[in-house]
Amino acid sequence: MVAAPKFKSRFIPQSSPSLTEIRPLPKPQMPLWQKTLLGIQWLSGVAATSALVAVLPLYGWSALCEQQWSQAYNRLESLKRQERELLVSNETLRYRVTQQVQQAPQGLVPQTPQHILFVPNEGKIAAKTHVERPPVTPPPQRTVNY
């Protein structure tokens, strides 16, 4: 009789040696120059992040200033355009009035020194009339004690 070969099953647990102690792998010692380079890398990362945090508000402020300046400049240009339009319309009206007066004077009298009215300045009138006022006395001196 031939004996059947014994097959090892994957599902049946085999006896395995038990681990009794787990030791961490020893860390290799880094040389001083490598530690120095890692420190410099960390410091430069912190410096770069700090610079970014400091520069972002400045960039936002400059963008806001530029936008406000642009709005103010557009307003200025609009006001200049309105001023030119008003000057043109004023001169046009002046020209029309002058043309109408030259064509039909309608009882207008030319300006001469005999036709000018002089109104006295009220500042001179007030200076001539003297109003008596009571004398001004200084307030009494008080001492402050603490």
C-alpha positions as a Markdown table, in Angstrom:
| # | Residue | x | y | z |
|---|---|---|---|---|
| 1 | Met | 0.0 | 0.0 | 0.0 |
| 2 | Val | 1.3 | 3.4 | -1.0 |
| 3 | Ala | 1.0 | 6.2 | 1.5 |
| 4 | Ala | -0.5 | 9.4 | 0.4 |
| 5 | Pro | 1.7 | 12.4 | 0.7 |
| 6 | Lys | 0.9 | 14.8 | 3.4 |
| 7 | Phe | -0.1 | 18.2 | 2.2 |
| 8 | Lys | 0.2 | 21.3 | 4.4 |
| 9 | Ser | -2.9 | 23.3 | 4.5 |
| 10 | Arg | -2.8 | 27.0 | 4.4 |
| 11 | Phe | -5.7 | 27.3 | 6.7 |
| 12 | Ile | -4.5 | 25.2 | 9.5 |
| 13 | Pro | -2.1 | 27.0 | 11.8 |
| 14 | Gln | 1.4 | 25.7 | 11.8 |
| 15 | Ser | 3.4 | 25.9 | 14.9 |
| 16 | Ser | 5.7 | 29.0 | 14.7 |
| 17 | Pro | 8.3 | 30.2 | 17.1 |
| 18 | Ser | 6.9 | 32.8 | 19.4 |
| 19 | Leu | 8.6 | 36.2 | 19.7 |
| 20 | Thr | 9.3 | 37.2 | 23.2 |
| 21 | Glu | 11.0 | 40.5 | 22.8 |
| 22 | Ile | 10.6 | 43.4 | 20.3 |
| 23 | Arg | 13.5 | 45.7 | 20.0 |
| 24 | Pro | 13.5 | 48.9 | 18.0 |
| 25 | Leu | 16.1 | 49.2 | 15.3 |
| 26 | Pro | 19.0 | 51.3 | 16.3 |
| 27 | Lys | 19.0 | 54.8 | 14.8 |
| 28 | Pro | 22.0 | 55.6 | 12.8 |
| 29 | Gln | 24.0 | 58.5 | 14.1 |
| 30 | Met | 23.8 | 61.6 | 11.9 |
| 31 | Pro | 26.9 | 63.6 | 11.4 |
| 32 | Leu | 27.0 | 67.2 | 12.6 |
| 33 | Trp | 27.1 | 68.7 | 9.1 |
| 34 | Gln | 23.8 | 66.8 | 8.3 |
| 35 | Lys | 22.2 | 68.0 | 11.5 |
| 36 | Thr | 23.2 | 71.5 | 10.7 |
| 37 | Leu | 21.8 | 71.3 | 7.2 |
| 38 | Leu | 18.5 | 70.0 | 8.5 |
| 39 | Gly | 18.3 | 72.9 | 11.0 |
| 40 | Ile | 19.0 | 75.4 | 8.3 |
| 41 | Gln | 16.3 | 73.8 | 6.1 |
| 42 | Trp | 13.8 | 74.1 | 9.0 |
| 43 | Leu | 14.7 | 77.7 | 9.7 |
| 44 | Ser | 14.5 | 78.7 | 6.0 |
| 45 | Gly | 11.0 | 77.1 | 5.8 |
| 46 | Val | 9.9 | 79.1 | 8.8 |
| 47 | Ala | 11.4 | 82.3 | 7.4 |
| 48 | Ala | 9.7 | 81.7 | 4.0 |
| 49 | Thr | 6.3 | 81.1 | 5.6 |
| 50 | Ser | 6.7 | 84.2 | 7.8 |
| 51 | Ala | 7.7 | 86.3 | 4.8 |
| 52 | Leu | 4.6 | 85.0 | 2.9 |
| 53 | Val | 2.3 | 85.8 | 5.8 |
| 54 | Ala | 3.9 | 89.3 | 6.0 |
| 55 | Val | 3.7 | 90.1 | 2.3 |
| 56 | Leu | 0.1 | 89.0 | 1.6 |
| 57 | Pro | -1.5 | 91.8 | 3.5 |
| 58 | Leu | 0.8 | 94.3 | 1.8 |
| 59 | Tyr | -0.2 | 92.9 | -1.6 |
| 60 | Gly | -3.9 | 93.2 | -0.7 |
| 61 | Trp | -3.4 | 96.8 | 0.5 |
| 62 | Ser | -1.6 | 97.8 | -2.7 |
| 63 | Ala | -4.3 | 96.2 | -4.8 |
| 64 | Leu | -6.9 | 98.0 | -2.9 |
| 65 | Cys | -5.1 | 101.4 | -3.2 |
| 66 | Glu | -4.7 | 100.8 | -6.9 |
| 67 | Gln | -8.5 | 100.1 | -7.2 |
| 68 | Gln | -9.4 | 103.2 | -5.2 |
| 69 | Trp | -7.0 | 105.4 | -7.2 |
| 70 | Ser | -8.5 | 104.1 | -10.4 |
| 71 | Gln | -12.0 | 105.0 | -9.2 |
| 72 | Ala | -10.9 | 108.4 | -8.1 |
| 73 | Tyr | -9.1 | 109.0 | -11.5 |
| 74 | Asn | -12.3 | 108.0 | -13.4 |
| 75 | Arg | -14.3 | 110.4 | -11.2 |
| 76 | Leu | -11.8 | 113.2 | -11.9 |
| 77 | Glu | -12.0 | 112.6 | -15.6 |
| 78 | Ser | -15.8 | 112.6 | -15.5 |
| 79 | Leu | -15.7 | 115.9 | -13.6 |
| 80 | Lys | -13.2 | 117.4 | -16.1 |
| 81 | Arg | -15.5 | 116.4 | -19.0 |
| 82 | Gln | -18.5 | 117.9 | -17.2 |
| 83 | Glu | -16.5 | 121.1 | -16.7 |
| 84 | Arg | -15.6 | 121.4 | -20.3 |
| 85 | Glu | -19.3 | 120.8 | -21.3 |
| 86 | Leu | -20.4 | 123.5 | -18.9 |
| 87 | Leu | -17.8 | 125.9 | -20.2 |
| 88 | Val | -18.9 | 125.3 | -23.8 |
| 89 | Ser | -22.6 | 125.7 | -22.9 |
| 90 | Asn | -21.8 | 128.9 | -20.9 |
| 91 | Glu | -19.8 | 130.4 | -23.8 |
| 92 | Thr | -22.6 | 129.4 | -26.2 |
| 93 | Leu | -25.2 | 131.2 | -24.1 |
| 94 | Arg | -23.0 | 134.2 | -23.8 |
| 95 | Tyr | -22.5 | 134.3 | -27.5 |
| 96 | Arg | -26.3 | 134.0 | -28.1 |
| 97 | Val | -27.1 | 136.8 | -25.6 |
| 98 | Thr | -24.4 | 139.0 | -27.3 |
| 99 | Gln | -25.9 | 138.4 | -30.7 |
| 100 | Gln | -29.4 | 139.1 | -29.5 |
| 101 | Val | -28.3 | 142.4 | -27.9 |
| 102 | Gln | -26.5 | 143.5 | -31.0 |
| 103 | Gln | -29.4 | 142.7 | -33.2 |
| 104 | Ala | -32.1 | 144.3 | -31.0 |
| 105 | Pro | -30.9 | 146.2 | -28.0 |
| 106 | Gln | -34.4 | 146.3 | -26.4 |
| 107 | Gly | -33.7 | 149.3 | -24.1 |
| 108 | Leu | -30.3 | 148.2 | -22.8 |
| 109 | Val | -28.0 | 151.0 | -21.9 |
| 110 | Pro | -24.2 | 150.6 | -22.4 |
| 111 | Gln | -22.1 | 150.5 | -19.3 |
| 112 | Thr | -20.6 | 153.9 | -18.5 |
| 113 | Pro | -19.4 | 155.5 | -15.2 |
| 114 | Gln | -22.6 | 157.5 | -15.0 |
| 115 | His | -24.7 | 154.4 | -15.0 |
| 116 | Ile | -22.8 | 152.4 | -12.4 |
| 117 | Leu | -24.3 | 152.0 | -8.9 |
| 118 | Phe | -21.8 | 152.0 | -6.0 |
| 119 | Val | -22.9 | 150.2 | -2.9 |
| 120 | Pro | -21.0 | 151.1 | 0.3 |
| 121 | Asn | -19.1 | 148.3 | 2.0 |
| 122 | Glu | -20.8 | 147.3 | 5.2 |
| 123 | Gly | -17.4 | 146.6 | 6.9 |
| 124 | Lys | -16.5 | 150.3 | 6.6 |
| 125 | Ile | -19.9 | 151.4 | 8.0 |
| 126 | Ala | -19.6 | 149.1 | 11.0 |
| 127 | Ala | -16.1 | 150.4 | 11.6 |
| 128 | Lys | -17.3 | 154.0 | 11.7 |
| 129 | Thr | -20.1 | 153.4 | 14.2 |
| 130 | His | -18.6 | 152.7 | 17.6 |
| 131 | Val | -20.5 | 150.6 | 20.1 |
| 132 | Glu | -19.5 | 150.9 | 23.7 |
| 133 | Arg | -18.7 | 147.6 | 25.3 |
| 134 | Pro | -18.1 | 146.8 | 28.9 |
| 135 | Pro | -14.4 | 146.2 | 29.7 |
| 136 | Val | -13.3 | 142.6 | 29.7 |
| 137 | Thr | -12.0 | 141.4 | 33.0 |
| 138 | Pro | -9.9 | 138.2 | 33.2 |
| 139 | Pro | -11.3 | 135.3 | 35.2 |
| 140 | Pro | -10.0 | 134.9 | 38.7 |
| 141 | Gln | -7.0 | 132.8 | 39.2 |
| 142 | Arg | -7.7 | 129.4 | 40.9 |
| 143 | Thr | -5.2 | 127.0 | 42.3 |
| 144 | Val | -5.6 | 123.3 | 41.8 |
| 145 | Asn | -4.6 | 121.1 | 44.6 |
| 146 | Tyr | -4.3 | 117.3 | 44.4 |
